[in-house]
């Protein structure tokens, strides 16, 4: 804070009569507060550096003089010259005077050095990666003036590819107005085989195995295949991703997939593919858009109302846009930051399917560190499906369900919300989930949690539950959906214990329902054991 002449006397310690307590007296003489009154620049000052130097002087004048201030001033001035193509510039800072009132005058002797341009760019260390890919990430070209910011951006761009464990970018050790920009890399392992066991309260035992090639043919293209199996389903998928589609900052991903999964009231089988493009719009903000086409076969439909209203087999073609903002400090145990998503998906016959609807989804998470070991997490998720004109029913596998290990934890999987006369969940066209969770680090990797979940599904009741006929018009089901959008929230109050693993926390949650609907045979409580965060 600028008190460079502070003096502290030896402590005066006085004990109580029984010596169980002590009073410590410290005598402090802070002296004058030293403040930078003026910065004098000496030496040759090129015209292109005058404006940024003037801004720097204005920024630092009036600031407290601290021990590291000279080094900061020196580095900032040398950075200004390096940005203007003068990497050899030096700045020697000395204190000219310091008045009794604390005013400090600093003088800087500047040697500007010559302007340097790039003669050539050399690349070394790449065994698998094509040199053209590395050169496409370099932010300077031969003949251009050297810029320190471009050197650093080149470093970031090469690291961002994920292809290299080490990156070094800088001018070669040589003199002259034309120099070589040297890029040296150490390639990271390109192939990966993974086996990830897991557990979920609904899926029970699950296993995920796969293979990834992160540098296909040296172009940085990623090829991945994986298989997933659990007690409740199986899945296969393969994807091909180009992180620099057409040599741009846009990522393109082509995927094919097959899934077979048993839900509480039906079984679905999907076969399809997708093409999506993704791009970073700003720090922490990503946009994704693409097309998906799939064939769905439904079987073992237990809910009578679903069986009557749903096609058992259908094709779905849709386009989707998604925006994601994520500035959390940690994926598995965030202590601060937010994550927000918003997506719109439109399915239509013109896009190659048999059904039409528009689906909106939004989610927001916020994390607030109360102490280094205590975090409060907040979550809100919502969704809405609007059937296309002339459509009444939305296929059951496209509807929203609620309840389970990652939503309202006082319910088992999908059991919150409307049900048929036999108690089988039918899903709805809208839903909400709100959660507040207190996370406390205990010992080692153990974390204790207290949480409150609230959630619903709209329409809240099926026509049969209301003693009415089945939906026969779009306007009626949409009206009921909006009318019930923020009604009939069910609650879950609970405690949990987590153990942090490299793949995410192993989590045991127990929650009870404080307002059980006996007419729907809602359970009083539910216990979930799974791997991964609830949100």
N, C-alpha and C positions, 0 to 999 in steps of 0.2 A: 504493500500500500504506500510505499515511498518513505517510510520511516527508517532511513538507513543508519541513523545515529542512535538508535534505541539502546538504552542501557538498563540492565536488570540486575539488581543487587542480589546477593545470596539470600536464600529463603530464611525467614525467621519462623522456626517451628516451636510451638508451645503445646505441651501435652496437658491433658487433664490430670487430676490428682491420682486417679487409678490407672492412668496411661492407656485407657481404652479408646480415647479420642485425641485428635490433634488438630490444632488450628495453624494454618500455614499463611504467613504474610509475605507478599512479594512487593517490593518497591520498584516501580517501572518509571523510567524517564524516557519518553518517546522522542524528544527532540523535534526539530522542524521537519515538516513533511516536504520531501524533495519532489519537485514537479518539473517536467521538461518545459522550459520557457521558449527555447529556440533550437532549431536544427540547421546548421550551416553546411552547405554542400560545396566541396572544393574539388577542383579538377575539371576535365572536359565533360560537359553535359550535352550529349546529342539531343537534337530537337525532338525526336520521337519519344524520348524518355522524360521530357520536362513535365508533361501533364500528369502521368502516374506518380512521378516523384513529388509534385506539388500536393497531390491527394494524400500521399503517405505522410508528408510533413504536417498537413492539416490534421490528419487522424491522430498522430502521436503527440503533437503539441498540446500541453495541458494534462497529459497522462502522468501518473505517478512514476517516478524513476525507481526502478527495481533492478536487482542484480542482472537479470537476464535481458534487460531492455536493449543493451548494446548488441548482443547477439541477434536478437529479433530484428533490429534495424538493419544490421549488416546483411542478414539473409534476405530480407524483403527487398533491399536495393539491388542485390545481385540477381534476384529473381526477375525484377523489372528489366534489367539489362539483358538477361538470358532470353526473356520473352521477345525482345526486340532483335534477336539474332546475335547477341554478344555474350557467348557462354564463358569467356575468359575474364569478364569484368570482375574487379575486386572493390570492396568497400572497407576501409579501415576506420573504425569509429573510436573517437577519443572524447573524453570530457574536458571541455575548455575551462569552464568555471562553474562554481556552485556558490551562490550567495548565502549570506547568513539566514536569509528568509527561506532558503530551500530551493530557489530557482536554479535550474541546471541548464547549461548550454552545451550541446553536443556538436562536434564537428566531424564530418565524414570526408575522408580523402578518397576520391573515386578514380580508378583507372578503368576506362571504358572498354578497352580491347577492340579488336577488329570485328567487323560483321562477317559471320560465317554462313555459308550456304552448303547444301548437301550435294556432294559430288556423286556419290553412289550409296546404295543400301546393300549390306551383306547380311546373309542369313546363315546361321549355323546351329547344329544340334538336332535338326529334324531328320529322323530316320524314316518314319512312316508318313508324316504329314507333308503334303505337297507344299513346295515353296510358294506357289501362287496364292495359296490360302493365307499364309503368314503375311505375304506382301500386301494382300488386300486389307489387312488390319492395320498396316502402318499408316499413320496420319500425316506423313511428310513424303514428298517425292523429290527425286534428283532435280537440282536446279532451284529448288525453293529455299527461302531463308529458314535457318534453324529456329525453332520455337520450343521453349521448355514445356509449355502446356501440351504441345503435340507429342512430345516425347512421352509424357506421363499418360496421355490418352492412349497412345500405342501400347504401353505397358498394360493398362486396364483392359483394352480390347482383346489382347492376346490371352490374358488370364481369364477373361470372361468366356472364352471358348470352352474352357474345361479340359483342353487337350494337353496342357502343360503344367508340370509341377513347379518349374522355375522359369522365370522370364527375366532377361536383362536387356535393357535398351539404352544406348548412349553413344556419344561420339567416340570414335577411335582415338587412341593416344597419338595424336599428330598435330602439327601446327599448320597454319595457313588459312586463307580465306575460304577454301573449299576442302571439305572433310568427309569422311565416311561415317555413315550412321550404321552401327553394328547392332544386329538383333541376334541374341543367343537364347536358345530355349532348351529345356530338358523335358522330354515328353513324359506324360503321365501314362500309367497302364491303360490300354484301350479296351481290353476285354474284361468282362466281369460275369461270373456265375454266382447266383445268389440263391439261398434257401432260407425262407423266413417262416417259421412256425408261428402260430398265433391261436387266440381263443376269443370267442365272443359269446355273450350270454344266450344269443339266439342261434348263431351258426355253430356253436360249440367248437370242437377242434377244427382248425383250418391250417392250410399249408400253401405257401406261395413259392414257386421255383421259377427261375428264368435265366436268360442269357442276354447280355448287352454287348454290342460292339459300338464304341463311341467315336470311332474314326474310320468309317467304312471307306476303303479305297483311298485313304489319305485326304479326303475332302471334308472331314469333320462331320460327315453325315452319321446319324445314330440309328442303329438297327436294334430293336428289342423284341424279344418273344418271352412270354411267360404263361404259366398254367397255374390256376388256383383251384383248390378243392377244399370243401368243408362238408360237414354232415348234411347241410342244407343245399348244397349246390356245387357246380363245377364251372370253370370258365377257361377259355383260351383266348389270347389276343396277341397280335403282332403289330408293330408300328415302325414306320420309317420317318425320321425327322431330320430336316435340313435346317440347322439354326440360322443359316445365312442364305435364305432363299433368293435366288437370282442376284447374289452378292449384295444383299441389303440387310438391314437390321431386323427383317421380318423372318420369323420361324414358320416353317410349313411342316405339318405332320399328317401322314397318311396312315390309317389304322384299319385293321380288320378284327372282328371279335365274334366269339360264340359264348353264350352263357346259358346255364340251366339252373334254375333256383326255385326252391319251394318257399312260398310265402304262407302266412297263417291261413289264408282263405283261398289260395290258388297256387298253381305252379306255372311258371313261364319259361319259355325257351326263346332265345334271341340269336339271330345270325345277321351280321351287317358290317358296314364299314363307314368311315368318316374321313373328311378332309378339313383340317382346321389350320388357320393362320393366326399367329400371335406376334405382338409387337409391344415393346416397352414405350409408353408415351411420355413418361416422366419418371423421376425417382420414385420407386415403390408402386407405380401405376402401370398396369398391363392391360391391353385390350386383346380379345380373342374373338374370332368369328369363323364360321364354317358351315359345312353341310353334313348331314347324317342320313343314311338310309338303312333300314333294318326290317327284317321279317320276324314277326312275333307269333308264337303258338302258345295258347293258353289251355291248360288242362286241370283236372281235379279242382274245379271251381266249386267250393263248398257253400259259399253264400248264395242263397236263392235269388236275391235281387240282382246280384252281379251276373249270375248265369242268364237271367232273363234279359238284361240290358246290354250285355257286352258281346261283341263278336269274339269268337274263340281264336280266330286267326286273322291277322291283319298285317299290312305293310305300312310303315311310317317313314315319310320323307320330310325332313325339317331343316330349316336354317336357324342358326343360333348366334347371338352376340353376347359377349360376357366382358365385364370390366371388373378388375380386381385391384384393390389397394391394400398393401401389406407392409407395415413398418414395424412389426414385432421384433423384439431383440432375440427371440429364441423360438424355434418351432415347437419343441416338446414342453418347455416350461417357461413361457414368456412372463417377464416381470413388468413389462411396459409395452405400449404400442397398440395398434389397432389393425384389424383386418376386415375389410368390407368388400362385398360382392354384389353385383346386380346383373341379371341375365334376362334376356327375352328370347324365347324359342317359338317359331311359327311353323306349324305342320299343315300341309295342304295336299289335296289330290294332285294339284299341278306340280308338286315337288316329288311325285312318284309314290305317294302313299294312298291308303284307303280312308284315312280319317283326317279331320282337320280341327285344329285348336291353336290357341296362343297361350303360352305358359310364361308367367313372370315369376322370378325368384329373387329374393334379396336377403342379405345376411350381414350382420355387423357384430364384431367382437371387440371388446376393449379390456385392457389389462392395466392395473394400477398397483404399483409396488408401495405398500405401506411401510415396510421395512425391508432389509436385505433378504429376509426369509419369509415374508408374508405378502401375499398377492391377492387382490380381488379381481375376479374375472366376470365380465358381463357379456351376455349373448342375446341377440334377437334374430330370429329367422322367420321369414314369411314367404308365402307363395300363393299364386292365383292362376287358375286355368279358366279360360273363356272358350267354350265350344264354338266352332265355326258356324256361320249362318246355316240354318237348316239341320244342324246336328243337335241331338239331345244328350246322348250318352257319350262319355269319354271312356276308352278302354280302361279296365281296372288297373292294369299294370302301368298306366300313365298317371293315375291319380295320386293324391297326397295321402300318406298315412302318418300316424303319430304314435309316440310311445316307444320305449326301448332304451337301450344302454346309452344312446347318444342324444336323446330328446328329453321326454318327460320320464324320469327314471323310476317313478312309482308304478309304472305300467310295464307289462311285457311287450314284446315286439308287436307294433302296429295295433295294439288293443285299445288305444284311446280313440274315442269318437264313435261315429255311427256304426251300427251293426244290424244284421238281419234278425229275424225271429229266433234263429238258432244261436245268436251271439257271435257270429262270424263278422269280422270287420269288413266294411264295404268301401272305406276311403271317402275322399271328398275332393272338391274343387278348390279348396283354400285351406291354409293352416297357419298357425302361429306357434312359436316356441320362444319363451323368455327364460333366462337363467341368471342367477346370481350365485357365485361360488367363491368361497374363501379358501385359499390354498396356503398351507403352512408347512414349511420344511421342518421335519422332526429330527431324525438322526440319519446321517449319511444320505442315501438316496431315497429315504422314505418321506412321503408327503401325506399329510392329513387334510381332509376337505370337509367343509360344511356347505350345503347347497340348497337352493330353492329353485324348482322348475315349474313353469306354468305353460300350458299348451292347449290347443283345441284343433278341431277339424270342422270345416263348414262345407255344406249344411251340417248342423250339429246332430240332426236326426234324419233317419231314412223315412220315406213316405209311410212304410208299414209301421214304424214306431209312432208315427203321428196319426195312424188310422186313416191314411189317405191312399189314393191310387198312385201307381208308379208315375214318375215324371213323363209327360208326353209333349213338352214344349221346351225350347231353349230358354225362353223368357222366364218361365217358372223356376227352373233350376238355378239360373243366374240370379234371379231376385232372391231366392232363399239363401244363396251363397253370400251375397252382400249383406243381407239382413242378419246372418249369423256370424259374420266375419270376426267380430270381437266379442262373441258370446260363449258361454258354457266352457270357460277355462277350467281345466283340471290341474291339480297341484301335485307336486312331489317334494317332500322335505326329507333330506337325508344326510348321511355322513359317508365318507369314503376314505380308503387307504390306497396309496399309490406307491409303486417302486419304479424308479426311473431306469429304463433299459436303453441300450443304443438305438433300438427301433421304436422307442416310445414307452410310455409308462404301462406297467401291468397294474390294472385298476380293479378294485373291489368297491362297489357302491351298494348301499342299502337305503331305500327310500320308502316312506309310507304315504298313503293317500289320506289327507285329513278330512276329505269330504266325499267319501265313497258313495257312488251311485249304486245302491243295492238292486235297483230295477235292471241294471245292466250286468249285474254280478261282477262288479269291479272288485279286484283284489284289494286287501287292506295294505299290502306292501309288496315290494319286489326287490330281489337281490340280483345284481349283475356282476359278472367277472369278465373282463375283456382286456385287450391290449390296445392302447391308444387313448388320447384325450377325448372327453365328451365334447369339448369345443376348444 
